[in-house]
Amino acid sequence: MFHFDKLSAPVLGLTGLDAALSEEERSIQDVCNRFAREVMRPIGEKLDKMSAEEVIAPESPLWDYLKQMEETGILDLEALGAMSDEEKSRIIPIIFEELAWGDVGLAMTMMVLKFPAFAAYNSGNPELIERFGKLRGCWAATQPDRGSDMVDLDASEVFPGSNQGRGNIVARLEGDELVINGQTSAWVSATPIAECALLYCQCDYGDGVHHKDGGLNYTAVLVPFDLEGVSKGKPLEKLGMRSLCQGEVYFDEVRVPKSYVLEGQDSAYGSFFGALTFGNMEMGISFTGVARAAYEHALEYVHERKQGGATLIEHQGVRTRIFDLFRKVESCRAMAQRVFAYNYGPNGANLAASIASKTFVTQTAYEVTSDALQLFGGNGLTTEYPLEKLLRDARAALIADGENNVLTLKGGTLISNAYQQNN
């Protein structure tokens, strides 16, 4: 039982009801929050109003952001890699919630740019670390005819008696080289400024691209963009996360050394689902930051705006709506942090856990940004206030890194499999 001499307001830190952050964790949080507030928010607002071409132009503030981010060392791969799993489960969520609170598109940009380098370091291969460890990169998996199909890489959801459709990128093995032809979708993040890719594509190892179960043979390979035959399309104009540039990559008989292959026929599926598990987990904590930003803007606004003879917060209905936003943000953070703890815990990472976080948090973040905008009334619809941008960013998240309904279907299959194994 608890006893109070008087009922007082809760003690809330940057991340609400977090009560047990260590001194080191609070220090990291403060550094990230300051960078997000002073650097990311102003630059993110500028980039949001630019065309996709202007965002990646040489004079764009995007390059200033990338330079300053590198100088902070916040996302130093060697430092993050040296952490214990327990440290990763606590510190990585702190970092990405703060960065996404600043600007989620810029936070995603920096994460995606490091995907190939992280894969190279993770391989332990000195050749790959030397070649790709310092390059800006992208994670290329979706194709024009294989978008949501990528979530079902192992073909567990294929219509009975059918095969998965052949996609737009096919590699073939020729001696000591992998030869790649085709194009990615326009939704590959950071492609316009990337210097290489962690590419997942269909591969003919000598007996075609299809498995007998209806699935497809795949490969995971690091591809430098300075190879002959690689070209890019125009950067994509889109609704939300406009600070995260996206676009196509084209491959015309691109010959990649076989030594750049990370995972082959027997292990490419596991590699892709590992990347998706990490990506979905990051989406969960990142859009917790977006929801929190919307809630905090609304909380400030209702204490300043007057209607009906009083500030908005003095109206009972507004106080209930504010608390509802608070409750939802706390629920997002609890889910996202719980999944980090699970994925870095003794049971090992699991896609179902990350799907739960990604789908729940992004849907809730969309609700929070929409409800927060409603509290602004007509002001919320204008570009003078930040809510319309946050709403667009949150809406994009329901599709990015796996469309939520398809992810939910995949998650349901994994949960059913767990039930059948235990019963």
C-alpha positions as CSV (number, residue, x, y, z in Angstrom):
1,M,0.0,0.0,0.0
2,F,1.1,3.6,-0.7
3,H,0.3,6.5,1.6
4,F,0.4,10.2,0.6
5,D,0.3,13.2,2.8
6,K,-1.0,15.1,-0.3
7,L,-1.7,14.1,-3.9
8,S,1.1,15.7,-6.0
9,A,1.9,15.8,-9.7
10,P,4.1,13.0,-11.0
11,V,7.8,13.5,-11.4
12,L,8.3,13.3,-15.2
13,G,11.6,13.3,-17.1
14,L,12.1,13.7,-20.8
15,T,10.5,10.2,-21.3
16,G,7.7,10.5,-18.9
17,L,7.4,7.7,-16.3
18,D,11.0,6.4,-16.7
19,A,12.1,6.1,-13.1
20,A,15.3,4.2,-13.2
21,L,17.7,5.7,-15.8
22,S,21.3,5.6,-14.7
23,E,23.5,8.6,-14.6
24,E,25.1,7.5,-17.9
25,E,21.8,6.9,-19.6
26,R,20.5,10.4,-18.5
27,S,23.7,11.9,-19.9
28,I,23.2,10.2,-23.2
29,Q,19.6,11.2,-23.3
30,D,20.5,14.8,-22.6
31,V,23.1,14.9,-25.4
32,C,20.6,13.4,-27.9
33,N,17.8,15.6,-26.8
34,R,19.9,18.8,-27.2
35,F,21.1,17.7,-30.6
36,A,17.5,16.8,-31.7
37,R,16.2,20.1,-30.5
38,E,18.9,22.5,-31.7
39,V,20.0,20.8,-34.9
40,M,17.5,18.2,-36.1
41,R,14.2,20.1,-35.7
42,P,15.2,23.3,-37.5
43,I,16.8,21.3,-40.3
44,G,13.9,18.9,-40.5
45,E,11.4,21.8,-40.8
46,K,13.5,23.3,-43.7
47,L,13.8,20.0,-45.6
48,D,10.1,19.3,-45.2
49,K,9.3,22.3,-47.3
50,M,11.8,21.5,-50.1
51,S,11.3,19.4,-53.2
52,A,12.9,15.9,-53.2
53,E,15.6,17.2,-55.6
54,E,16.4,20.2,-53.3
55,V,16.7,17.9,-50.2
56,I,19.7,16.2,-51.7
57,A,21.3,19.2,-53.5
58,P,24.9,20.2,-52.6
59,E,23.7,23.3,-50.7
60,S,21.0,21.4,-48.8
61,P,21.1,21.6,-45.0
62,L,20.9,17.8,-45.0
63,W,24.6,17.7,-45.5
64,D,25.2,19.9,-42.5
65,Y,23.0,17.6,-40.4
66,L,25.0,14.5,-41.6
67,K,28.3,16.2,-40.8
68,Q,27.2,17.3,-37.3
69,M,25.7,13.9,-36.5
70,E,29.0,12.2,-37.4
71,E,30.9,14.7,-35.2
72,T,28.7,13.9,-32.2
73,G,29.6,10.2,-32.3
74,I,26.1,9.4,-31.1
75,L,25.8,6.5,-33.6
76,D,29.4,5.4,-33.6
77,L,29.2,1.7,-34.8
78,E,32.2,0.5,-33.0
79,A,31.0,2.0,-29.7
80,L,27.5,0.5,-30.2
81,G,28.9,-2.8,-31.2
82,A,31.1,-3.0,-28.0
83,M,28.0,-2.7,-25.8
84,S,26.6,-5.7,-24.0
85,D,23.2,-6.9,-25.0
86,E,21.7,-5.4,-21.9
87,E,23.3,-2.0,-22.6
88,K,22.0,-2.1,-26.2
89,S,18.5,-2.9,-24.9
90,R,18.5,0.2,-22.8
91,I,20.7,2.8,-24.6
92,I,19.6,2.3,-28.2
93,P,16.0,3.0,-27.4
94,I,17.0,6.2,-25.5
95,I,19.0,7.4,-28.5
96,F,16.4,6.8,-31.2
97,E,13.4,8.1,-29.3
98,E,15.3,11.4,-28.8
99,L,16.5,11.6,-32.4
100,A,13.0,10.8,-33.8
101,W,11.5,13.3,-31.4
102,G,13.7,15.8,-33.2
103,D,12.9,14.6,-36.7
104,V,12.0,11.1,-37.6
105,G,13.0,11.3,-41.2
106,L,16.5,12.5,-40.3
107,A,16.8,9.8,-37.6
108,M,15.9,7.1,-40.1
109,T,18.3,8.6,-42.6
110,M,21.3,8.2,-40.3
111,M,20.2,4.6,-39.3
112,V,19.7,3.5,-42.9
113,L,23.0,5.1,-44.1
114,K,24.8,2.8,-41.7
115,F,23.1,-0.4,-42.5
116,P,25.7,-1.7,-45.0
117,A,28.6,-0.6,-42.8
118,F,27.0,-2.3,-39.8
119,A,26.5,-5.5,-41.9
120,A,30.2,-5.3,-42.9
121,Y,31.4,-4.9,-39.3
122,N,29.0,-7.7,-38.1
123,S,30.6,-10.1,-40.7
124,G,34.0,-9.7,-39.1
125,N,35.5,-9.8,-42.7
126,P,38.4,-7.3,-42.9
127,E,37.9,-7.0,-46.7
128,L,34.3,-5.9,-46.3
129,I,35.0,-3.7,-43.3
130,E,37.7,-1.9,-45.4
131,R,35.5,-1.6,-48.5
132,F,32.1,-0.7,-46.9
133,G,32.9,0.5,-43.3
134,K,32.9,4.2,-44.1
135,L,30.5,4.4,-47.0
136,R,27.0,5.9,-46.9
137,G,24.6,3.1,-47.6
138,C,21.0,2.0,-48.1
139,W,19.0,-1.2,-47.4
140,A,17.6,-2.3,-50.8
141,A,15.0,-5.1,-50.6
142,T,11.6,-3.9,-52.1
143,Q,11.0,-4.0,-55.8
144,P,8.2,-2.6,-58.0
145,D,6.5,-6.0,-58.2
146,R,7.6,-7.3,-54.7
147,G,6.8,-4.8,-52.0
148,S,4.7,-6.4,-49.3
149,D,5.8,-9.8,-50.6
150,M,9.2,-9.1,-49.0
151,V,7.6,-9.5,-45.6
152,D,6.7,-13.1,-46.6
153,L,10.1,-14.0,-48.0
154,D,9.7,-17.6,-46.8
155,A,6.3,-17.9,-48.6
156,S,4.3,-19.0,-45.6
157,E,1.4,-16.8,-46.7
158,V,1.4,-17.7,-50.4
159,F,-2.0,-18.6,-51.8
160,P,-2.2,-22.5,-51.9
161,G,-0.9,-23.9,-55.1
162,S,0.7,-20.6,-56.2
163,N,4.2,-19.4,-56.5
164,Q,5.5,-16.0,-55.4
165,G,5.8,-13.7,-58.4
166,R,9.2,-13.2,-59.9
167,G,10.5,-9.8,-58.9
168,N,12.4,-7.1,-60.7
169,I,15.9,-7.8,-59.6
170,V,17.6,-11.1,-60.4
171,A,21.2,-12.1,-59.7
172,R,23.0,-15.1,-61.2
173,L,26.1,-16.7,-60.0
174,E,28.9,-16.8,-62.6
175,G,32.2,-18.2,-61.3
176,D,33.6,-15.8,-58.7
177,E,31.1,-13.1,-59.5
178,L,27.4,-12.3,-58.9
179,V,25.8,-10.6,-61.9
180,I,22.8,-8.4,-61.1
181,N,20.1,-7.0,-63.4
182,G,16.9,-5.1,-62.6
183,Q,15.6,-2.3,-60.4
184,T,14.6,-1.6,-56.8
185,S,11.4,0.1,-55.9
186,A,11.3,3.9,-55.5
187,W,10.9,3.4,-51.7
188,V,14.5,2.5,-50.9
189,S,15.5,4.9,-48.1
190,A,18.6,7.1,-48.5
191,T,19.3,5.8,-52.0
192,P,19.8,9.2,-53.6
193,I,22.8,10.0,-51.3
194,A,24.0,6.4,-50.8
195,E,27.4,5.1,-52.0
196,C,26.5,1.4,-51.6
197,A,23.7,-1.0,-50.7
198,L,22.9,-4.0,-48.6
199,L,20.9,-5.7,-51.3
200,Y,18.5,-8.6,-50.9
201,C,17.4,-10.0,-54.3
202,Q,16.4,-13.2,-56.1
203,C,19.3,-15.3,-57.2
204,D,19.7,-18.1,-59.7
205,Y,22.3,-20.5,-58.3
206,G,22.0,-22.7,-61.4
207,D,18.6,-24.2,-61.1
208,G,16.3,-21.2,-61.4
209,V,15.0,-18.7,-58.8
210,H,12.0,-20.6,-57.5
211,H,11.9,-23.1,-54.6
212,K,9.7,-26.1,-54.9
213,D,7.6,-24.7,-52.0
214,G,6.7,-21.6,-54.1
215,G,9.3,-19.3,-52.6
216,L,12.3,-17.8,-54.2
217,N,16.1,-18.3,-53.9
218,Y,17.7,-15.2,-52.4
219,T,21.1,-13.6,-51.8
220,A,22.3,-10.9,-49.5
221,V,25.1,-8.9,-51.0
222,L,27.0,-5.6,-50.4
223,V,27.0,-3.6,-53.7
224,P,29.2,-0.5,-54.2
225,F,27.6,2.0,-56.4
226,D,30.8,2.9,-58.2
227,L,30.6,-0.4,-60.2
228,E,29.8,-0.3,-63.9
229,G,26.1,-0.7,-64.6
230,V,24.7,1.0,-61.5
231,S,22.5,4.0,-61.8
232,K,19.8,5.8,-59.9
233,G,16.4,7.3,-60.5
234,K,15.1,10.7,-59.4
235,P,14.4,11.1,-55.7
236,L,10.8,10.4,-54.7
237,E,8.2,13.1,-53.9
238,K,6.0,11.8,-51.1
239,L,3.6,12.7,-48.3
240,G,5.6,12.3,-45.1
241,M,9.1,11.8,-43.8
242,R,10.3,14.1,-46.6
243,S,13.7,14.6,-44.9
244,L,14.3,10.9,-45.6
245,C,15.2,10.8,-49.3
246,Q,14.1,7.7,-51.3
247,G,14.5,6.5,-54.8
248,E,15.3,3.6,-57.2
249,V,18.6,1.9,-58.0
250,Y,19.1,0.3,-61.5
251,F,21.4,-2.6,-62.2
252,D,22.5,-3.5,-65.7
253,E,24.8,-6.5,-65.8
254,V,26.5,-5.3,-62.6
255,R,29.3,-7.7,-61.7
256,V,30.0,-8.0,-57.9
257,P,32.8,-10.1,-56.5
258,K,31.5,-13.2,-54.8
259,S,33.4,-12.2,-51.7
260,Y,30.9,-9.4,-51.2
261,V,28.1,-11.9,-50.7
262,L,27.1,-11.9,-47.0
263,E,24.5,-14.7,-47.1
264,G,23.8,-17.3,-49.8
265,Q,21.1,-19.7,-50.8
266,D,20.7,-21.3,-47.4
267,S,21.0,-18.3,-45.1
268,A,19.7,-15.3,-47.0
269,Y,16.2,-15.7,-45.5
270,G,17.5,-15.6,-42.0
271,S,19.6,-12.5,-42.8
272,F,16.7,-10.6,-44.3
273,F,14.3,-11.4,-41.4
274,G,17.1,-10.4,-39.0
275,A,17.3,-7.0,-40.7
276,L,13.5,-6.7,-40.7
277,T,13.4,-7.6,-37.0
278,F,15.9,-4.9,-36.2
279,G,14.2,-2.4,-38.5
280,N,10.7,-3.0,-37.1
281,M,12.1,-2.7,-33.5
282,E,13.6,0.7,-34.4
283,M,10.4,1.9,-36.0
284,G,8.6,1.2,-32.7
285,I,10.9,3.3,-30.6
286,S,11.3,6.0,-33.2
287,F,7.6,6.6,-33.6
288,T,7.2,6.7,-29.9
289,G,9.4,9.8,-30.3
290,V,7.0,11.2,-32.9
291,A,3.9,10.5,-30.7
292,R,5.7,12.2,-27.8
293,A,6.6,15.3,-29.9
294,A,2.9,15.6,-30.9
295,Y,1.7,15.2,-27.3
296,E,4.2,17.8,-26.0
297,H,3.3,20.4,-28.6
298,A,-0.4,19.9,-27.7
299,L,0.3,20.1,-24.0
300,E,2.1,23.4,-24.5
301,Y,-0.6,24.8,-26.8
302,V,-3.6,24.1,-24.5
303,H,-1.8,26.0,-21.7
304,E,-1.5,29.1,-24.0
305,R,-4.5,29.2,-26.2
306,K,-7.7,30.8,-24.9
307,Q,-11.2,29.9,-25.9
308,G,-14.5,30.2,-24.1
309,G,-13.1,32.7,-21.7
310,A,-10.3,30.5,-20.4
311,T,-7.2,28.7,-21.5
312,L,-8.0,25.4,-23.2
313,I,-6.5,23.3,-20.4
314,E,-9.1,24.8,-18.0
315,H,-11.8,23.0,-19.8
316,Q,-12.5,19.6,-18.4
317,G,-12.9,17.9,-21.8
318,V,-9.4,19.2,-22.9
319,R,-7.8,17.8,-19.7
320,T,-9.3,14.3,-20.5
321,R,-8.0,14.5,-24.0
322,I,-4.5,15.5,-22.9
323,F,-4.3,12.7,-20.5
324,D,-5.4,10.3,-23.2
325,L,-2.5,11.4,-25.3
326,F,-0.1,11.0,-22.3
327,R,-1.5,7.4,-21.7
328,K,-1.0,6.5,-25.4
329,V,2.6,7.8,-25.5
330,E,3.5,5.9,-22.3
331,S,1.9,2.7,-23.9
332,C,4.0,3.2,-27.0
333,R,7.2,3.5,-25.0
334,A,6.4,0.5,-22.8
335,M,5.8,-1.7,-25.8
336,A,8.8,-0.5,-27.7
337,Q,11.2,-0.8,-24.7
338,R,9.7,-4.2,-23.8
339,V,10.5,-5.5,-27.3
340,F,14.1,-4.2,-27.1
341,A,14.5,-6.0,-23.8
342,Y,13.1,-9.2,-25.3
343,N,15.1,-9.1,-28.5
344,Y,18.4,-8.5,-26.6
345,G,17.4,-11.0,-23.9
346,P,18.0,-14.7,-23.4
347,N,15.3,-15.9,-25.8
348,G,17.0,-14.1,-28.7
349,A,15.5,-11.7,-31.2
350,N,12.2,-12.6,-32.8
351,L,10.3,-11.0,-35.7
352,A,6.9,-11.4,-34.0
353,A,8.0,-9.2,-31.1
354,S,9.3,-6.5,-33.4
355,I,6.1,-6.6,-35.5
356,A,4.0,-6.1,-32.4
357,S,6.0,-3.0,-31.5
358,K,6.1,-1.6,-35.1
359,T,2.4,-2.0,-35.8
360,F,1.1,-1.0,-32.4
361,V,3.3,2.1,-32.0
362,T,2.9,3.4,-35.5
363,Q,-0.9,3.0,-35.4
364,T,-1.0,4.7,-32.0
365,A,1.4,7.4,-33.1
366,Y,-1.0,8.2,-36.0
367,E,-3.9,8.4,-33.5
368,V,-1.9,10.7,-31.2
369,T,-0.7,13.1,-33.9
370,S,-4.3,13.3,-35.3
371,D,-5.8,13.9,-31.8
372,A,-3.1,16.4,-31.0
373,L,-3.8,18.3,-34.2
374,Q,-7.5,18.4,-33.3
375,L,-6.6,20.3,-30.2
376,F,-5.0,23.0,-32.3
377,G,-8.2,23.4,-34.4
378,G,-7.6,25.2,-37.6
379,N,-4.1,26.2,-36.6
380,G,-3.2,22.5,-36.7
381,L,-3.8,22.4,-40.4
382,T,-1.4,25.2,-41.2
383,T,2.4,24.9,-41.8
384,E,2.9,27.5,-39.2
385,Y,2.5,24.8,-36.5
386,P,4.3,21.4,-36.4
387,L,1.3,19.1,-36.1
388,E,0.5,18.7,-39.8
389,K,4.1,17.6,-40.5
390,L,4.0,15.1,-37.6
391,L,0.7,13.8,-38.8
392,R,2.1,13.2,-42.3
393,D,5.2,11.6,-40.9
394,A,3.1,9.3,-38.7
395,R,0.8,8.3,-41.6
396,A,3.8,7.2,-43.7
397,A,4.9,4.9,-40.9
398,L,1.8,2.7,-41.4
399,I,3.4,1.6,-44.7
400,A,7.2,2.1,-44.2
401,D,9.3,-1.0,-43.2
402,G,6.4,-3.3,-44.0
403,E,2.7,-2.3,-44.5
404,N,1.0,-2.9,-41.1
405,N,-1.7,-5.3,-42.3
406,V,0.8,-7.6,-44.0
407,L,3.1,-7.4,-41.0
408,T,0.2,-8.3,-38.7
409,L,-0.7,-11.3,-40.9
410,K,2.9,-12.5,-40.7
411,G,2.9,-11.9,-36.9
412,G,-0.3,-13.9,-36.6
413,T,1.3,-16.9,-38.3
414,L,4.3,-16.8,-36.1
415,I,2.1,-16.6,-32.9
416,S,0.1,-19.6,-34.3
417,N,3.3,-21.5,-34.9
418,A,4.3,-20.8,-31.3
419,Y,1.0,-22.1,-30.0
420,Q,1.2,-25.3,-32.0
421,Q,4.8,-26.0,-30.9
422,N,3.7,-25.6,-27.2
423,N,0.5,-27.6,-27.5
